Amino acid sequence: MLIDEVRISIKAGNGGNGLVHFYSDKSRPRGGPDGGDAGKGGDVYFVAVDDISKLNQFRNAKKFEAQNGFNGGQNQCTGHAGEDLIFEVPVGTLVSYDNGTQVELLNKGDKVLIAKGGTGGHGNWYYRSSTNQSPQEAQKGYKTDYKNLYLQLKLIAQVGLIGLPNAGKSTLLNEVTNANAKIANYQFTTLEPNLGVMKNGKIIADIPGLIEGASLGKGLGIKFLKHVERTNLLVHCIAADSKDLKKDYEIIRNELSTYSSALAAKPEIIVITKTDLVEKLPKFKHDLEVSILDDNSIKKLNDLISSKLS
């Protein structure tokens, strides 16, 4: 099952402590200060990758800590920095902090510093001077706090396939892209978004079937409505064998407008699917009729999508 929103706590590493130490050997029993500085704590980074399942790594574990910096050593040795903690997250991940700050990873390879490690403290070697030749002080490393994060995946797709369950979206996705979406004749076949890439390189997402009341939490609720927020074009699929095409259309349009007026205002192509299952279509205003048995209709759909995105 796809995890597309999760709450986690992360903590950058603490800085190590500086050392108070004085050099001593047989020839110099009262040597000078040589306590080294400490290393900084490890940072926490997120890196965007093309894998929408990456938030699944947070299904069970919820708390994460980067490595602390190492303490300063003798002979002016600086402690090693703590190892950074790097998580791969899906492209399209929105990171929200408790204080309202948000960071988005919109492109593959984006690397964002999520939490900075604490600085290491100075050892007594650092504090030596002509007036303080035997400093007894050393600095403690900076201690970091936990940060509570809310991670939310919003798919980056130019085209969103929307419609009621069994409207033929998964089948259509398989036809116009190289996807291999699961297909069956029952509600909520698609329990997570499927992505495919068209020949023109545009990404198209099959959004799980919506039902009346979805924007208020019914059925799969608004869980997947957010995945069409970033699309540039909606392809609204309506099954030709529906008992009421107009009603099917209005149900989805109402859910879109209830959820977001901006979403409802996006350009839309109305496509009647499964036309091979009926002899005659009822009167209903639409842009295109398609059937997986008619290659020409699939080509027309590809061309129409491309023209709308150009």
C-alpha positions as CSV (number, residue, x, y, z in Angstrom):
1,M,0.0,0.0,0.0
2,L,1.3,3.4,-0.9
3,I,2.1,5.7,2.0
4,D,1.6,9.3,0.7
5,E,1.4,11.2,4.0
6,V,3.2,10.6,7.3
7,R,4.4,12.3,10.4
8,I,7.9,11.7,11.7
9,S,10.4,13.3,14.1
10,I,14.0,13.9,13.1
11,K,17.0,15.2,15.0
12,A,20.3,16.4,13.6
13,G,23.4,15.3,15.6
14,N,24.7,17.1,18.6
15,G,28.0,18.8,18.4
16,G,30.8,17.0,20.3
17,N,32.5,18.5,23.4
18,G,35.9,20.2,23.3
19,L,38.6,18.7,25.5
20,V,40.5,20.1,28.4
21,H,43.9,18.5,28.3
22,F,47.6,19.4,28.9
23,Y,50.5,17.8,27.1
24,S,53.0,15.9,29.4
25,D,56.0,13.6,28.9
26,K,59.3,13.0,30.5
27,S,61.0,16.0,29.0
28,R,58.0,18.3,29.5
29,P,56.2,17.3,32.6
30,R,54.2,20.5,32.5
31,G,53.4,20.9,28.9
32,G,50.9,23.3,27.5
33,P,47.2,22.9,26.6
34,D,46.5,20.5,23.8
35,G,42.8,19.7,24.1
36,G,41.3,19.5,20.6
37,D,38.1,20.9,19.2
38,A,35.1,18.6,18.7
39,G,33.3,17.6,15.5
40,K,29.9,19.0,14.3
41,G,26.8,16.8,14.5
42,G,25.5,15.1,11.4
43,D,23.0,17.0,9.2
44,V,19.7,15.5,8.0
45,Y,18.9,15.8,4.2
46,F,16.1,14.8,1.9
47,V,16.8,13.9,-1.7
48,A,14.1,13.6,-4.3
49,V,13.9,10.5,-6.4
50,D,11.5,9.0,-9.0
51,D,9.9,6.5,-6.7
52,I,6.5,7.2,-5.3
53,S,6.8,4.4,-2.7
54,K,9.7,6.0,-0.8
55,L,7.6,7.3,2.0
56,N,6.8,3.6,2.9
57,Q,10.2,3.6,4.7
58,F,8.4,5.6,7.4
59,R,5.5,3.2,7.9
60,N,6.8,1.8,11.2
61,A,9.8,3.8,12.3
62,K,8.9,7.4,13.3
63,K,12.0,8.8,15.0
64,F,15.4,9.3,13.4
65,E,18.7,10.8,14.6
66,A,21.8,11.8,12.8
67,Q,25.1,10.8,14.4
68,N,26.5,13.1,17.1
69,G,29.9,14.8,16.5
70,F,32.9,13.2,18.3
71,N,34.6,14.9,21.2
72,G,37.9,16.6,20.8
73,G,41.1,14.6,21.4
74,Q,44.6,15.0,22.8
75,N,47.4,16.5,20.9
76,Q,45.1,19.1,19.3
77,C,43.2,16.4,17.5
78,T,39.8,17.5,16.2
79,G,36.9,15.1,16.7
80,H,35.3,13.6,13.6
81,A,32.0,15.1,12.4
82,G,28.9,13.0,12.8
83,E,27.7,11.1,9.8
84,D,24.9,12.8,7.9
85,L,21.4,11.2,7.7
86,I,20.1,11.2,4.1
87,F,16.6,10.0,3.1
88,E,15.3,9.5,-0.4
89,V,11.8,10.8,-0.8
90,P,9.5,10.9,-3.8
91,V,9.5,13.9,-6.2
92,G,6.6,16.0,-5.2
93,T,7.1,15.6,-1.5
94,L,5.9,18.6,0.6
95,V,7.7,18.9,4.0
96,S,5.9,20.9,6.7
97,Y,7.4,21.9,10.0
98,D,5.5,22.7,13.2
99,N,6.3,26.4,12.8
100,G,4.5,26.6,9.5
101,T,7.6,26.5,7.3
102,Q,7.3,24.4,4.2
103,V,9.8,22.9,1.7
104,E,8.9,21.2,-1.5
105,L,11.1,18.8,-3.5
106,L,9.8,19.3,-7.1
107,N,12.6,17.9,-9.2
108,K,14.5,14.7,-9.3
109,G,17.9,15.2,-7.6
110,D,16.7,18.1,-5.4
111,K,18.7,17.9,-2.1
112,V,17.3,19.8,0.8
113,L,18.9,20.4,4.3
114,I,16.1,19.5,6.7
115,A,18.0,19.8,10.0
116,K,21.5,21.2,10.6
117,G,23.9,19.4,13.0
118,G,25.1,21.2,16.1
119,T,28.5,22.8,16.0
120,G,31.3,21.2,18.0
121,G,32.9,22.9,21.0
122,H,36.4,24.2,21.2
123,G,39.1,22.5,23.3
124,N,41.4,24.4,25.7
125,W,44.1,24.6,22.9
126,Y,41.7,27.2,21.3
127,Y,41.6,29.3,24.4
128,R,45.4,29.6,25.0
129,S,46.8,33.2,24.8
130,S,49.7,35.2,26.1
131,T,47.7,36.1,29.2
132,N,46.1,32.7,29.6
133,Q,48.7,30.0,29.0
134,S,47.0,27.3,31.0
135,P,43.3,27.6,30.1
136,Q,41.1,25.2,32.0
137,E,37.9,25.8,30.0
138,A,36.5,23.9,27.0
139,Q,33.3,24.5,25.1
140,K,30.5,22.0,25.1
141,G,28.9,21.1,21.7
142,Y,25.6,22.6,20.6
143,K,22.7,20.3,21.4
144,T,20.0,20.0,18.8
145,D,16.3,19.4,19.3
146,Y,13.8,17.1,17.6
147,K,11.8,18.5,14.7
148,N,8.4,17.2,13.9
149,L,7.7,16.9,10.2
150,Y,4.6,16.2,8.2
151,L,5.5,14.7,4.8
152,Q,2.8,14.8,2.1
153,L,3.2,13.4,-1.4
154,K,1.6,15.4,-4.2
155,L,2.4,13.7,-7.5
156,I,4.1,15.6,-10.2
157,A,2.1,14.7,-13.3
158,Q,1.0,16.9,-16.2
159,V,-2.2,15.0,-16.8
160,G,-4.6,13.5,-14.3
161,L,-7.2,10.8,-15.2
162,I,-10.3,11.3,-13.1
163,G,-13.7,9.7,-13.0
164,L,-15.9,7.4,-11.0
165,P,-14.7,3.8,-10.2
166,N,-14.9,1.6,-13.3
167,A,-14.7,4.5,-15.7
168,G,-11.9,2.8,-17.6
169,K,-9.1,5.0,-16.4
170,S,-6.5,2.2,-15.6
171,T,-7.2,0.6,-19.0
172,L,-6.8,3.9,-20.7
173,L,-3.5,4.6,-18.9
174,N,-2.2,1.3,-20.1
175,E,-3.1,2.1,-23.7
176,V,-1.6,5.6,-23.9
177,T,1.6,4.9,-21.8
178,N,3.9,2.1,-20.9
179,A,2.2,1.6,-17.6
180,N,0.9,-1.7,-16.3
181,A,-2.0,-0.7,-14.1
182,K,-4.2,-3.3,-12.3
183,I,-7.6,-3.7,-13.9
184,A,-10.7,-5.3,-12.6
185,N,-14.5,-4.7,-12.5
186,Y,-15.1,-3.6,-9.0
187,Q,-15.0,-0.3,-7.0
188,F,-11.6,0.9,-5.9
189,T,-9.5,-1.4,-8.1
190,T,-6.9,1.4,-8.0
191,L,-6.0,1.9,-4.3
192,E,-3.0,4.1,-5.1
193,P,-2.1,6.4,-8.1
194,N,-0.6,4.8,-11.1
195,L,1.9,6.7,-13.3
196,G,2.8,6.4,-16.9
197,V,4.8,8.3,-19.4
198,M,3.4,9.3,-22.8
199,K,5.4,9.2,-26.0
200,N,5.8,13.0,-25.8
201,G,7.4,12.5,-22.3
202,K,4.5,13.9,-20.4
203,I,3.6,12.1,-17.2
204,I,0.0,11.0,-16.7
205,A,-1.5,9.8,-13.4
206,D,-4.5,7.5,-13.0
207,I,-6.1,8.9,-9.9
208,P,-8.1,6.4,-7.8
209,G,-11.8,6.4,-8.4
210,L,-13.7,9.1,-6.7
211,I,-17.3,8.8,-5.4
212,E,-19.9,11.2,-4.2
213,G,-18.9,12.7,-0.9
214,A,-15.2,12.1,-1.5
215,S,-14.3,15.7,-0.7
216,L,-15.9,15.3,2.7
217,G,-14.0,12.1,3.5
218,K,-16.4,9.4,2.1
219,G,-14.9,6.3,0.5
220,L,-11.2,7.0,-0.2
221,G,-12.0,10.6,0.8
222,I,-9.7,13.4,-0.1
223,K,-6.7,11.0,0.1
224,F,-6.1,11.3,-3.6
225,L,-7.7,14.5,-4.6
226,K,-4.5,16.3,-3.6
227,H,-2.7,14.3,-6.3
228,V,-4.4,16.2,-9.1
229,E,-3.6,19.6,-7.7
230,R,-0.4,20.0,-9.6
231,T,-1.7,18.6,-12.9
232,N,-2.0,21.0,-15.9
233,L,-4.8,19.0,-17.5
234,L,-7.7,16.8,-16.4
235,V,-8.9,13.9,-18.5
236,H,-12.4,13.2,-17.2
237,C,-13.4,9.6,-18.0
238,I,-17.0,8.5,-18.2
239,A,-18.0,5.0,-19.0
240,A,-20.3,4.7,-22.0
241,D,-22.3,1.9,-20.4
242,S,-23.3,4.2,-17.4
243,K,-27.0,4.6,-16.7
244,D,-26.6,8.3,-16.4
245,L,-23.5,10.0,-18.1
246,K,-24.5,13.5,-17.0
247,K,-24.9,12.5,-13.3
248,D,-21.6,10.7,-13.3
249,Y,-19.9,13.8,-14.7
250,E,-21.6,16.1,-12.2
251,I,-20.7,14.0,-9.2
252,I,-17.0,14.3,-10.0
253,R,-17.2,18.0,-10.9
254,N,-18.9,18.7,-7.6
255,E,-16.2,16.9,-5.6
256,L,-13.5,18.9,-7.4
257,S,-15.1,22.3,-6.8
258,T,-15.9,21.4,-3.2
259,Y,-12.3,20.4,-2.5
260,S,-10.7,23.3,-4.4
261,S,-11.9,26.0,-6.7
262,A,-8.4,26.2,-8.3
263,L,-8.6,22.4,-9.1
264,A,-12.1,22.8,-10.6
265,A,-10.8,25.6,-12.9
266,K,-8.1,23.4,-14.5
267,P,-8.5,22.6,-18.3
268,E,-10.5,19.5,-18.9
269,I,-11.0,16.9,-21.6
270,I,-14.2,14.9,-21.4
271,V,-13.8,11.4,-22.7
272,I,-16.4,8.7,-23.1
273,T,-14.7,5.3,-22.6
274,K,-15.7,1.7,-23.3
275,T,-17.7,2.8,-26.4
276,D,-17.4,-0.8,-27.7
277,L,-19.9,-1.9,-25.0
278,V,-22.8,0.1,-26.3
279,E,-24.5,0.4,-29.7
280,K,-25.6,4.0,-29.3
281,L,-24.4,6.8,-27.0
282,P,-26.9,8.9,-25.1
283,K,-26.7,12.6,-25.9
284,F,-24.0,14.2,-23.7
285,K,-21.5,16.9,-24.5
286,H,-18.0,15.5,-24.7
287,D,-14.7,15.9,-26.5
288,L,-13.8,12.4,-27.5
289,E,-15.0,8.8,-27.6
290,V,-12.5,6.0,-27.1
291,S,-12.3,2.2,-27.1
292,I,-9.3,0.1,-26.5
293,L,-10.4,-1.9,-29.5
294,D,-10.0,1.2,-31.7
295,D,-6.4,2.2,-32.1
296,N,-7.4,5.3,-34.0
297,S,-9.4,6.6,-31.0
298,I,-6.4,6.1,-28.7
299,K,-4.3,8.0,-31.2
300,K,-6.8,10.9,-31.2
301,L,-6.7,11.0,-27.5
302,N,-2.9,11.2,-27.4
303,D,-3.0,14.0,-30.0
304,L,-5.7,15.9,-28.1
305,I,-3.7,15.7,-24.8
306,S,-0.5,16.8,-26.6
307,S,-2.3,19.8,-28.2
308,K,-3.8,20.9,-24.9
309,L,-0.4,20.8,-23.2
310,S,1.5,22.6,-25.9
